[in-house]
Each structure stands twice: as C-alpha cells, then as structure tokens.
C-alpha cells in the first residue's frame, strides 16, 4: 500500500468536504427541504398507488415549457422600438463640412482637376472629375454647401431606414415616440432622390443634378436604428403580464385515483400542490436536521469514492490534480442532474457517460468504474431514490468502457456510442416491462437517452485534450501524434543522427513487446523509446552508431570530456523536449533511461590512464526509472546496443546478453524504484528474446543465382 503524506491526506479531505458542500448548495437551490410525502416523486407515465385528494384550494401553475412558450409569444408580438440617430445626422453634417473645407484647401493650392480628384479620393471622398469641374465653375460654393446641409438635414430628420422585417415600428423622434408605418420613411434610394430634388428646387439649376447625386452617394447613411433598451423594456412588461396560473383545484377535489396513470395534466396539479404545500411548511428544526442528513449522505458518497481509490488506485490519491478532476466531474454531473430534475426535460438526457469516457481515456477503466459506482449512490439521492431510473442511466453510461480499453483514435468513440445506445435500449425495455410502461413512453425516454449519449460523445471528443493538459497524464491520442515520424524532432534525429534513429526504432520494437507482456502501457513505452535519445542530435558524431570512427574523436580529448559528452545527451534531450513541449511523461524517459548508472567505458579508460578522476564525473545524474515503462526502455536500450555490437549474434549469445544485462541492472540497483516485480522481469526476458531473434539472427546464405535456360 502506498503511504500518502499527511498534508496530501488533509488536502484530499478538504477537497471532499468542499465538493460535498457545493453539491448540497446546488441541491438546496433546486430542492427546498420539505416534510411529508413529496408529490413530485410521481412522474407522467407512472401509476398512482393511492387516491390523492386536494387538501386545500390551490392554483394550477403552468409548467416551465408552457410558461416559456407563452412568454416568448408575448415578447414576439411586441412592436419594436427604433429611433432617429442624432449621431448619424451630426456625422453627415460634419462630413459635408469636412469635404468643402478640403476642397477649399486644394483650390488654394492651384491644383488642376485631376490633382484635386486624386487628393480628394485619397482622403476618402469618392468624387467624380465632372463634379469637381462643376464646383470649380460655381461662384458661390458656400451657398451650395448650405443647401446640401439643409437638404440632408430635412431628409435625415424624417428617417432613412435599412431593411426592417416589421412593417410597423415605434419611432422615437425629437423626444416623442409614435407608431410609424415604414412607408412613411425613406429607404436609401428614395432619400437620395429626395435630396437631389430639394437641392435642384433651391438652386433652380438642373445641370447640378450630377453634383447633388454624387454628394448624396458619399454622405447619405441610414439613421433609423434599433433601440434595444426600449424594446427590451416592452418585452419585459409583456412577459410579466403573462399569468403563471392556468386553473384552480378546490379542496376535496380528486386529483387522481389509485392505479390510475399519471398524465401530464395530473402531474401539473401534483406539482402545483407541492409548490403550495411548501409555502405552508413550518418547523425550522426539522429542516435543519434534513439539511444535515443530506450533507452527511453526500459526504459519505464522496468518501466511498476516495476509499475505493485509496485501496485500488492509491497513486491517484497522491496526485491531487487527478483527485480534483474526479471530484469536479462528480460535482458537475450531479449538479446537472439536479437542475434537470427541476425542469420538464427528461433525466435520461443526463450525459453521465461523459465523465466515464474522459476518465477511461485519460486515466484507466478501473477508475472509471469506481467513479460510476460511487456516483450511482449520489445520483439515487438527488433523484428521489428512483433506483430503477438510476440503474438505466448508470448501465448506459458505464457501458462506454466496453469500447475504451485501448482507444487509439476519435473514430473509436463511435463504437463507444453504439455500446451505450444498445445498453440504453436493453435497460429501458427491461425496466419498462417491470413498470408496465407504455411503448410510447419507453420510446420517448430512448430518444432523450440517445441525445444524452450524443452529448457525451461529442463533449468527450472536444474536452479530452484540454483536460489532458491540466493533468499529469498523457492520452493515446497525444501519444499517437508524437508517434508520427513526421514530428520535427524525429525528422531531425533521422537526418542528423541516422544511426541513433535506427537504434531507437529497434529499441521501440523490443520495449513495446515487453510492455505488452507485463500489462504496462505499450504505446507509451514505444513513444518513449522514440524520444529517449533525442539529445544525441547534438554531437551526433561522438556516438558509435552514427560514426564508426567516433573513437578517433574521443582519443583527441580526455576520458572525462568524453564521458561528459556522452552524459550531456540527457540534458540536451531534456532541453529539446521542453523546447518542443513534449509531455512530462516523455521527458521522464529521457532523464531516466540511464538512471544513475556508470559510463563504464570511459571510467575504465581514465583509470587505466591513471587520470585524476571523480566518480561522479562518470555517472549519469539520474533519477533511476520511476515507472515500469521507463525501466523497460532502459533494459531494451542497453540490450539492443550490446546485441548489435556482437560479431556473431547467435541465439545463445542473444539470450546471454538479455540475462546478463538485466542481472547487472538489478545488481547496480537501477530497477528498484520502477515497480517491476520478479515476475515482470521474467516476462520481460521471455518477451525480448523473440524480437531480438527476429532482428539479429543471421539468415541462411543463398547460392549465387545463375541464368537457367528454359526448354521449349
């Protein structure tokens, strides 16, 4: 059993208490404590087990869907409010002034017609040469300017509209709001024509029509704008005017008889009775005791989750971020179920499969099952102990794990959805037979359930990567991306250190087979193998697999310097891994695959040369492998290099290298922190041999092929 530090235990308990309080608060918001029988425990489609008589007069309240529809209809019938924008009118007048000021300035520069047009267009005025010419020929530019401003003001004040769907609107103009037909206002084309008409009338010069038309094109703008605030006020009043009451039940009226089916109409009466009864409830002490009991029950459910994790997955208790993720998932899914229960939306839409899928993909299937088991109690508590409904939701959601044992691509989620739909249908039919439900009711629940499954699948596909980035885990999706040989680091390795590249490929085959043999993570092991030696991209020529003459380079430097070059491929690799944002799980392979082992070749060389040495100069910095996967890569790394160096790798020699290497690593205390058992080591030896045999066993020498004649 893993020993969990006290501080982490205290933090875990704190997280659990906070989670329980959040669930309690959500529960109390949607479910006020009440005494006696809860009429809303009954649902449409069920049979009443007793006669229910109205204990007093009460109003029948519309359900949320009815009320919302009527409110939406009332709001939709509101005539929208628009207003004449003073800002638009002001901007039009300012733009006209700016245009003539610019024209006046250019005129003083004695520019020709073409020069004026170019400068005006650079300043944003789409003026035609003909209009500039007209302006140049006019004696009183100021008069034209004033006529234009007056015409624009006159048209703008009446109102210029863009396309509006409503034929009638409320129009705010000059502090007054009037009901206005759109036919009374200008559209943009009529407004432009009216401006030209007014200007011609004032100037009595039809020849200036192109000038006024050009000006209206440049400056005219819609000034009738939607008034969101005022329209919103009218809609609020309309919504408030809709009565929530649709009828009345008198005292001693029979609401439903024993063994009669509960219809939607009857359910509305029962729900309304419960609302009115809550108003009459007294007894503060009873309510307090009820709240305490509910809190303790929620707390107990969370402690069931914690206890199961403690005994089955203690590592996840150590990693507080994972515990937080599980608790948050539980709070969210229970919170959603509580909120759904307060509406007329079927509880079967609850995406209970979403956290199951995320936990199975990001963590593992046992943890997903623990989560489902613990949350089934919570779900039962918030669904008024309706265990049959909870059973359907749990079975459908938990069946997601049937397709998630080794999920490798998003297409695998489709199989997950299929399993969930099948189990939903089966459980609905079974429980429907027990409850004697109508086929229509079962079909309706199935439709809601399928929608919930689709929400679970699509949400899981969208959330798996963002959530992965917050946890100390790495998903198969991420690993498969890293396994792509087009990854920049792997391409650099193949180009700059081709020998090392071939080495890591061979190591990956050997290590993956061993990981499968001991039920470790084979995909993580394979990807870790790809990247464990990326530090050799730098100084690749100093490593034998990349340069057969590397000994010549090492002979030119001291043994200590050689050992340092070999040693720094770890730090160089870690630097590259961080630069390319490789996950911590892959970085661990880089720094752990040599543990704190001795660089024996150069250590012995230094001793033989009587060099002054420090033992630490010839050892790796560690740490030792902390997982089974990194330990496997350490073993495979050494064995592959050793077997490849054999002049004649016979089967006996290969087997001997495997045994000797692993025994030496055990003797040097390199595997003690990895979690490998003696049984695991035995399986690793057994699994590595056939892979090495397939890679390095010599083939038979074929005779030289000669030309052979064919007979007719």
C-alpha positions in Angstrom: 0.0 0.0 0.0 1.3 3.4 -0.9 1.9 5.7 2.0 0.2 9.0 1.5 1.7 12.1 3.2 -0.4 13.7 5.9 -0.5 17.0 4.1 -2.0 15.4 1.0 -4.5 13.4 3.1 -5.7 16.6 4.7 -5.9 18.4 1.4 -7.9 15.4 0.0 -10.4 15.6 2.9 -10.7 19.3 2.3 -11.5 18.8 -1.3 -14.1 16.2 -0.5 -15.8 18.5 2.1 -15.8 21.4 -0.3 -17.3 19.2 -3.1 -20.0 17.9 -0.8 -20.9 21.5 0.2 -21.2 22.6 -3.4 -23.5 19.6 -4.2 -25.6 20.4 -1.1 -25.9 24.1 -2.1 -27.0 23.1 -5.6 -29.4 20.6 -4.2 -30.9 23.2 -1.8 -31.2 25.8 -4.6 -33.4 23.5 -6.6 -34.9 21.4 -3.8 -36.0 23.2 -0.7 -36.3 20.9 2.3 -39.8 19.7 2.9 -41.6 17.3 5.2 -44.1 14.6 4.5 -44.8 13.0 1.1 -43.2 14.6 -1.9 -45.8 14.7 -4.7 -43.2 15.4 -7.4 -41.8 11.9 -6.8 -44.6 10.8 -9.1 -44.0 11.3 -12.8 -46.0 11.1 -16.0 -46.4 7.6 -17.2 -46.4 6.1 -13.7 -49.4 4.6 -11.9 -50.6 6.2 -8.6 -50.5 3.8 -5.7 -53.2 5.7 -3.8 -56.1 8.2 -4.1 -54.8 11.8 -3.9 -57.4 14.4 -2.8 -56.8 18.1 -2.7 -56.2 19.1 1.0 -57.0 22.8 0.3 -57.7 25.2 -2.5 -54.7 25.8 -4.8 -53.8 27.3 -8.1 -52.6 25.1 -11.0 -49.3 26.6 -12.3 -48.2 26.3 -15.8 -45.1 24.2 -16.3 -41.9 25.8 -17.4 -42.3 24.9 -21.0 -45.9 26.2 -21.2 -45.0 29.4 -19.4 -41.9 29.9 -21.5 -43.8 29.5 -24.8 -46.5 32.0 -23.7 -43.9 34.5 -22.6 -41.9 34.0 -25.8 -45.1 34.5 -27.8 -46.0 37.7 -25.9 -42.4 39.0 -26.3 -42.5 38.2 -30.1 -45.7 40.2 -30.5 -44.1 43.4 -29.2 -43.7 46.1 -31.8 -40.0 47.0 -31.9 -38.8 50.5 -31.0 -36.4 52.4 -33.3 -35.0 55.9 -33.0 -33.6 58.6 -35.3 -29.9 58.6 -34.5 -28.7 62.2 -33.7 -25.1 60.9 -34.1 -25.7 59.8 -37.7 -27.2 63.2 -38.6 -24.4 65.0 -36.9 -21.8 62.9 -38.7 -23.4 63.6 -42.1 -23.3 67.4 -41.4 -19.7 67.2 -40.2 -18.6 65.1 -43.3 -20.2 67.7 -45.6 -18.3 70.5 -43.8 -15.0 68.5 -44.0 -15.5 67.8 -47.7 -15.9 71.5 -48.6 -13.0 72.5 -46.3 -10.8 70.0 -48.0 -12.0 71.3 -51.4 -11.3 74.9 -50.4 -7.8 74.0 -49.2 -7.0 72.2 -52.5 -8.4 75.1 -54.5 -5.9 77.4 -52.9 -3.0 75.1 -54.0 -4.0 75.8 -57.6 -4.2 72.1 -58.4 -5.8 71.0 -61.7 -8.9 69.0 -61.9 -7.1 65.7 -61.9 -4.9 66.6 -59.0 -8.0 67.6 -56.9 -9.7 64.4 -57.7 -6.7 62.3 -56.7 -6.3 64.1 -53.4 -10.0 64.0 -52.6 -10.1 60.3 -53.2 -7.0 59.7 -51.1 -8.9 61.4 -48.3 -11.8 59.1 -48.7 -14.1 61.1 -50.9 -15.3 59.2 -54.0 -15.8 62.3 -56.1 -16.0 62.3 -59.9 -13.9 64.7 -62.1 -17.2 66.1 -63.5 -18.4 67.1 -60.0 -15.0 68.8 -59.3 -15.3 70.7 -62.5 -18.8 71.8 -61.6 -17.6 73.1 -58.2 -14.7 74.9 -59.9 -17.2 76.7 -62.1 -19.6 77.8 -59.3 -19.4 81.3 -58.0 -20.9 80.7 -54.6 -19.6 77.4 -53.1 -20.9 78.4 -49.6 -24.4 78.6 -50.8 -24.2 75.1 -52.4 -22.7 73.8 -49.1 -25.6 75.3 -47.1 -28.2 73.9 -49.5 -26.7 70.5 -49.2 -26.7 70.6 -45.4 -30.3 71.8 -45.3 -31.4 69.1 -47.7 -29.6 66.3 -45.8 -31.0 67.6 -42.5 -34.5 67.6 -43.9 -34.4 64.1 -45.2 -32.5 62.7 -42.2 -34.9 64.1 -39.7 -37.8 62.3 -41.5 -35.9 59.0 -41.2 -33.9 56.8 -43.5 -34.3 53.0 -42.9 -32.3 50.0 -43.8 -34.2 46.7 -44.4 -36.6 46.1 -41.4 -38.7 43.0 -41.3 -41.6 44.7 -39.3 -44.0 46.8 -41.3 -44.9 48.9 -38.3 -42.5 50.2 -35.7 -42.4 52.6 -32.8 -40.2 55.6 -33.8 -38.5 57.9 -31.3 -38.1 61.3 -32.9 -37.5 64.6 -31.0 -38.4 63.1 -27.6 -41.6 61.7 -28.9 -42.4 58.0 -29.7 -45.0 57.4 -32.4 -46.4 54.3 -34.1 -45.0 54.6 -37.6 -45.5 52.7 -40.9 -42.3 52.1 -42.8 -44.0 53.5 -45.9 -43.8 56.9 -44.2 -40.0 56.8 -44.1 -37.3 56.9 -46.8 -35.3 54.0 -48.0 -31.8 54.9 -49.2 -32.8 55.3 -52.9 -35.8 57.5 -52.1 -33.7 59.5 -49.8 -31.0 60.2 -52.4 -33.7 61.2 -55.0 -35.3 63.5 -52.4 -32.0 65.2 -51.6 -31.4 65.9 -55.3 -34.9 67.1 -55.7 -34.6 69.6 -52.8 -31.2 70.9 -53.9 -32.5 71.5 -57.5 -35.5 73.3 -56.1 -33.3 75.6 -54.0 -30.7 76.3 -56.8 -33.2 76.1 -59.8 -30.3 74.6 -61.7 -31.0 71.1 -63.1 -27.5 71.0 -64.5 -26.2 70.5 -61.0 -28.0 67.1 -60.7 -24.8 65.0 -61.0 -23.2 67.1 -58.2 -26.0 66.6 -55.8 -26.3 62.9 -56.7 -22.6 62.4 -56.1 -22.8 64.2 -52.7 -25.8 62.0 -51.6 -23.9 58.9 -52.6 -20.9 59.9 -50.5 -22.6 61.2 -47.4 -26.1 59.7 -47.0 -26.5 57.0 -44.3 -29.2 55.1 -42.5 -30.3 57.0 -39.4 -33.2 54.9 -38.1 -31.6 52.5 -35.6 -32.9 49.7 -33.4 -33.4 50.8 -29.8 -32.5 47.6 -27.9 -33.1 49.0 -24.5 -36.6 50.4 -25.1 -37.7 47.3 -27.0 -36.3 45.2 -24.1 -38.4 47.1 -21.6 -41.6 46.5 -23.7 -40.8 42.7 -23.9 -40.2 42.6 -20.1 -43.6 44.1 -19.5 -45.2 41.7 -21.9 -43.5 38.7 -20.2 -44.5 39.9 -16.8 -48.1 40.2 -18.0 -48.3 36.5 -18.7 -50.0 34.8 -15.8 -48.3 31.7 -14.4 -51.7 30.3 -13.4 -53.8 28.2 -15.7 -56.5 26.9 -13.4 -57.6 26.1 -9.9 -58.3 23.0 -7.8 -60.8 23.2 -5.0 -60.4 21.5 -1.6 -61.5 17.8 -1.5 -61.4 17.6 -5.3 -60.0 14.2 -6.5 -56.7 14.8 -8.3 -56.1 11.1 -9.2 -57.3 7.8 -8.1 -55.4 4.7 -7.1 -53.9 2.7 -10.0 -54.7 5.5 -12.5 -52.0 6.6 -14.8 -50.4 10.0 -14.2 -50.9 12.2 -17.2 -49.1 15.5 -17.9 -52.2 17.4 -16.8 -52.4 15.4 -13.5 -48.7 15.9 -12.9 -49.1 19.7 -13.3 -51.7 19.5 -10.5 -49.4 17.4 -8.3 -46.5 19.8 -8.9 -48.7 22.8 -8.1 -49.9 21.1 -4.9 -46.3 20.6 -3.9 -45.5 24.3 -4.6 -48.4 25.5 -2.5 -47.7 22.9 0.3 -44.1 24.2 0.6 -45.4 27.6 1.5 -47.3 26.1 4.4 -44.4 24.1 5.9 -43.2 25.1 9.3 -40.6 23.7 11.7 -37.1 25.1 11.4 -35.5 22.4 13.4 -36.8 19.6 11.1 -35.4 21.5 8.1 -32.0 21.8 9.7 -31.9 18.1 10.6 -32.9 17.3 7.0 -30.1 19.5 5.6 -27.6 17.9 7.9 -28.7 14.5 6.9 -28.5 15.3 3.2 -25.0 16.8 3.7 -23.7 13.7 5.5 -25.1 11.4 2.8 -23.4 13.4 0.0 -20.2 13.4 2.1 -20.4 9.6 2.6 -20.7 9.1 -1.2 -17.6 11.1 -1.8 -15.7 9.2 0.9 -16.8 5.9 -0.8 -15.1 7.3 -4.0 -12.0 8.2 -2.0 -11.8 4.9 -0.2 -12.1 2.8 -3.3 -9.3 4.9 -4.9 -7.2 4.6 -1.8 -7.2 0.8 -2.0 -7.3 0.2 -5.8 -5.6 3.3 -7.3 -3.6 4.9 -4.5 -1.3 6.7 -7.0 -4.3 8.9 -7.9 -4.7 10.0 -4.3 -1.0 11.0 -4.4 -1.7 13.1 -7.5 -4.1 15.7 -6.1 -4.8 17.1 -9.6 -6.4 13.8 -10.5 -8.4 13.6 -7.4 -9.7 17.2 -8.0 -10.6 16.2 -11.6 -12.7 13.2 -10.3 -14.4 15.3 -7.7 -15.1 18.2 -10.1 -16.5 15.6 -12.6 -18.8 14.3 -9.9 -20.0 17.7 -8.8 -20.7 18.8 -12.4 -22.6 15.6 -13.3 -24.7 15.6 -10.1 -25.3 19.4 -10.4 -26.6 18.9 -14.0 -28.9 16.0 -12.8 -30.3 18.2 -10.0 -31.0 21.1 -12.4 -32.6 18.7 -15.0 -34.8 17.2 -12.3 -36.3 20.7 -11.6 -37.4 21.0 -15.3 -39.7 19.0 -17.5 -36.7 17.8 -19.5 -36.2 14.1 -19.2 -33.5 13.0 -16.8 -32.4 10.5 -19.5 -30.7 13.3 -21.3 -28.1 13.4 -18.5 -24.6 12.9 -20.1 -23.5 10.5 -17.4 -21.2 8.8 -20.0 -19.1 12.0 -20.5 -17.0 11.7 -17.3 -16.9 7.9 -17.7 -15.4 8.3 -21.2 -12.9 11.0 -20.1 -11.8 9.1 -17.1 -11.4 5.8 -19.1 -9.4 7.6 -21.8 -7.2 9.8 -19.6 -6.8 7.5 -16.6 -8.0 3.9 -16.9 -11.1 1.7 -16.9 -10.9 0.6 -13.2 -11.0 4.3 -12.1 -14.0 4.9 -14.5 -15.9 2.0 -12.9 -15.1 3.3 -9.4 -16.4 6.7 -10.4 -19.6 5.2 -11.8 -20.2 3.1 -8.7 -19.7 5.9 -6.2 -21.8 8.3 -8.2 -24.7 5.9 -8.6 -25.4 6.5 -4.8 -25.2 10.2 -5.3 -27.4 10.1 -8.3 -30.0 8.0 -6.4 -30.0 10.5 -3.6 -30.8 13.5 -5.9 -33.3 11.6 -8.0 -35.6 10.9 -5.0 -34.3 7.4 -4.6 -35.7 6.3 -8.0 -33.3 3.4 -8.3 -34.7 2.0 -11.5 -34.1 5.2 -13.4 -30.6 5.5 -11.8 -30.0 1.9 -12.9 -30.8 2.8 -16.6 -28.5 5.9 -16.5 -25.6 4.0 -14.8 -25.8 1.0 -17.1 -25.9 3.1 -20.3 -23.2 5.5 -19.2 -20.9 2.8 -17.8 -21.2 0.7 -20.9 -18.9 3.2 -22.6 -15.9 1.4 -21.2 -16.6 -1.7 -23.3 -15.0 0.2 -26.3 -12.4 2.1 -24.4 -9.8 -0.5 -23.4 -7.3 0.6 -26.0 -8.8 3.7 -27.7 -6.4 5.0 -30.3 -8.4 7.4 -32.5 -11.6 9.5 -32.3 -13.4 7.1 -34.5 -13.3 4.6 -31.6 -15.8 6.9 -29.9 -18.4 5.8 -32.4 -18.2 2.3 -31.1 -18.5 3.7 -27.6 -21.7 5.4 -28.6 -23.1 2.2 -30.2 -22.5 0.2 -27.0 -24.1 2.9 -24.9 -27.2 3.1 -27.2 -27.6 -0.7 -27.1 -27.4 -0.9 -23.3 -29.7 2.0 -23.0 -32.3 0.3 -25.2 -32.0 -3.0 -23.3 -32.2 -1.5 -19.9 -35.2 0.8 -20.8 -37.1 -2.2 -22.2 -36.4 -4.3 -19.1 -37.3 -1.6 -16.6 -40.3 -0.6 -18.8 -41.7 -4.2 -18.5 -41.2 -4.1 -14.8 -43.0 -0.7 -14.5 -45.6 -1.7 -17.1 -44.9 1.5 -19.1 -46.4 2.3 -22.5 -44.3 1.7 -25.6 -44.6 5.4 -26.4 -43.1 6.4 -23.0 -40.2 3.9 -23.5 -39.6 5.3 -27.0 -39.6 8.9 -25.7 -37.1 8.0 -22.9 -35.0 6.3 -25.5 -34.9 9.4 -27.7 -33.8 11.6 -24.7 -31.2 9.0 -23.8 -29.7 8.9 -27.3 -29.5 12.7 -27.2 -27.6 12.4 -23.9 -25.3 9.9 -25.4 -24.5 12.1 -28.3 -23.8 15.0 -26.0 -21.5 12.7 -24.0 -19.6 11.5 -27.1 -19.2 14.9 -28.8 -18.3 16.7 -25.5 -15.7 14.0 -24.7 -14.1 14.4 -28.1 -13.9 18.2 -27.6 -12.7 18.1 -23.9 -10.2 15.2 -23.9 -7.2 17.3 -25.0 -7.9 20.4 -22.9 -8.4 18.3 -19.7 -5.4 16.2 -20.5 -3.3 19.4 -20.5 -4.3 20.1 -16.9 -3.5 16.5 -15.6 -0.2 14.6 -15.1 -1.4 12.1 -17.7 -1.0 11.6 -21.5 -3.7 10.2 -23.7 -3.4 7.7 -26.5 -4.4 10.5 -28.9 -1.5 12.6 -27.8 0.9 9.6 -27.9 -0.2 8.8 -31.5 0.5 12.3 -32.5 4.0 12.0 -31.0 4.5 8.6 -32.7 4.2 10.3 -36.1 7.6 10.1 -37.8 7.0 13.5 -39.4 7.3 15.0 -35.9 10.1 17.7 -36.2 12.3 16.1 -33.5 12.1 12.6 -35.1 12.9 14.1 -38.5 15.9 15.9 -37.0 17.0 12.7 -35.4 16.8 10.7 -38.7 18.7 13.4 -40.6 21.4 14.4 -38.0 21.8 11.1 -36.2 20.6 8.3 -38.5 22.3 5.6 -36.5 20.6 6.7 -33.3 17.3 6.9 -35.3 17.7 3.2 -36.3 18.7 2.4 -32.7 15.5 4.0 -31.2 13.3 2.2 -33.7 14.8 -1.2 -32.7 14.5 -0.3 -29.0 10.8 0.6 -29.6 10.1 -2.8 -31.0 11.8 -4.6 -28.2 10.3 -2.4 -25.4 6.8 -2.4 -26.8 6.7 -6.3 -26.8 7.9 -6.3 -23.2 5.3 -3.7 -22.1 2.6 -5.9 -23.6 3.9 -8.9 -21.8 3.6 -7.3 -18.3 0.5 -5.3 -19.0 2.3 -2.0 -18.9 1.4 0.8 -21.4 2.8 -0.4 -24.7 2.0 2.8 -26.7 3.6 5.0 -24.0 6.7 2.7 -24.0 7.0 2.8 -27.8 6.7 6.6 -28.0 9.1 7.0 -25.0 11.6 4.8 -26.9 11.4 7.1 -30.0 12.4 10.1 -28.0 14.7 8.8 -25.3 17.9 9.6 -27.2 17.0 12.8 -29.0 19.8 14.5 -27.1 22.2 12.8 -29.5 21.1 15.1 -32.2 23.8 17.4 -30.8 27.3 16.0 -31.0 26.0 13.0 -33.0 29.5 12.2 -34.4 30.7 11.3 -30.9 28.3 8.3 -30.8 29.4 5.0 -32.3 26.1 4.2 -34.0 26.3 7.5 -36.0 30.1 7.4 -36.7 32.2 4.2 -36.8 35.3 6.4 -36.3 34.0 8.1 -33.2 36.9 6.6 -31.3 39.2 8.9 -33.2 37.3 11.9 -31.9 37.3 10.6 -28.3 41.1 9.9 -28.5 41.7 13.6 -29.0 40.1 14.6 -25.7 40.3 13.3 -22.1 38.2 10.5 -20.8 36.4 12.9 -18.5 35.5 15.1 -21.5 34.3 12.1 -23.5 32.2 11.0 -20.5 30.7 14.5 -20.3 29.7 14.5 -24.0 28.0 11.1 -23.5 26.4 12.2 -20.3 25.1 15.5 -21.7 22.9 13.8 -24.3 20.5 13.5 -21.4 20.4 17.3 -20.6 20.4 18.1 -24.3 17.5 15.8 -24.8 15.6 17.3 -21.9 16.3 20.8 -23.3 14.9 19.8 -26.7 11.9 18.1 -25.1 11.0 21.3 -23.3 11.6 23.4 -26.3 9.2 21.2 -28.4 6.8 20.9 -25.4 6.9 17.2 -25.1 4.8 15.9 -22.2 6.5 15.2 -18.8 5.8 11.5 -19.3 8.1 11.5 -22.4 10.6 13.8 -20.7 10.9 11.1 -17.9 12.1 8.5 -20.5 14.9 10.9 -21.5 16.2 11.6 -18.0 15.6 8.1 -16.5 16.7 5.7 -19.3 20.3 5.6 -17.9 19.3 6.0 -14.2 22.4 7.0 -12.2 24.5 4.3 -13.9 28.2 4.4 -14.6 29.7 5.4 -18.0 31.9 2.4 -17.6 34.0 2.5 -20.8 35.4 5.9 -20.2 35.6 5.4 -16.5 37.8 2.3 -17.1 39.8 4.2 -19.7 40.5 7.0 -17.2 41.6 4.5 -14.5 43.9 2.7 -17.0 45.4 6.0 -18.0 45.9 7.0 -14.3 43.9 10.2 -14.8 42.8 12.1 -11.7 39.1 11.4 -11.7 35.9 11.9 -9.6 33.4 9.0 -9.7 30.5 11.5 -10.2 32.1 12.7 -13.5 31.4 9.3 -14.9 27.9 8.6 -13.7 24.6 9.8 -15.0 22.6 12.2 -12.9 19.5 10.1 -12.7 16.9 9.6 -11.4 16.5 5.8 -11.7 13.5 4.7 -13.7 10.3 5.5 -11.7 7.9 3.5 -13.8 7.8 0.1 -15.4 7.7 1.7 -18.9 10.9 3.7 -18.4 12.6 0.7 -16.8 11.7 -1.4 -19.9 13.3 1.3 -22.2 16.5 1.3 -20.0 16.7 -2.5 -20.4 15.9 -2.5 -24.1 18.3 0.3 -24.8 21.3 -1.5 -23.3 20.4 -4.9 -24.7 19.9 -3.6 -28.3 23.2 -1.8 -28.3 25.0 -4.8 -26.9 23.5 -7.4 -29.2 24.2 -5.1 -32.2 27.8 -5.0 -31.3 28.2 -8.8 -31.2 30.2 -10.0 -34.2 28.2 -13.2 -34.4 24.8 -12.8 -32.6 23.8 -16.4 -32.1 20.7 -17.3 -30.2 22.7 -18.4 -27.2 24.6 -15.1 -27.2 21.4 -13.1 -27.5 19.8 -14.9 -24.6 23.0 -14.4 -22.6 23.0 -10.7 -23.3 19.4 -10.4 -22.0 20.1 -12.3 -18.8 23.4 -10.6 -18.1 22.2 -7.1 -18.8 19.1 -7.4 -16.5 21.0 -9.1 -13.8 23.6 -6.4 -13.9 21.0 -3.6 -13.7 19.4 -5.4 -10.7 22.9 -5.7 -9.1 23.5 -2.0 -9.6 20.2 -1.1 -8.0 18.8 0.6 -11.1 15.3 -1.1 -11.2 14.3 -0.9 -7.5 12.2 2.2 -7.9 10.4 1.2 -11.1 7.8 -1.1 -9.6 8.9 -4.1 -11.6 8.4 -7.4 -9.9 10.4 -10.6 -10.3 7.5 -12.0 -12.3 7.7 -8.9 -14.6 11.4 -9.3 -15.1 10.9 -12.9 -16.0 8.3 -12.0 -18.6 10.5 -9.2 -20.0 13.3 -11.6 -20.6 11.0 -14.0 -22.3 9.3 -11.4 -24.5 12.6 -9.7 -25.6 14.2 -12.8 -26.9 11.9 -13.5 -30.0 12.0 -9.8 -31.0 15.9 -9.7 -30.9 16.0 -13.1 -32.6 13.9 -11.7 -35.5 16.1 -8.6 -35.8 19.6 -10.0 -35.5 19.5 -13.7 -36.3 21.6 -14.4 -39.4 19.7 -15.6 -42.5 21.0 -18.6 -44.5 23.3 -17.8 -47.3 21.6 -18.2 -50.6 23.6 -19.7 -53.5 24.5 -17.3 -56.3 21.8 -17.2 -58.9 22.8 -18.3 -62.4 21.0 -18.0 -65.7 19.0 -21.1 -66.4 17.8 -22.0 -69.8 14.2 -22.8 -70.5 13.1 -25.8 -72.6 10.6 -25.2 -75.3 
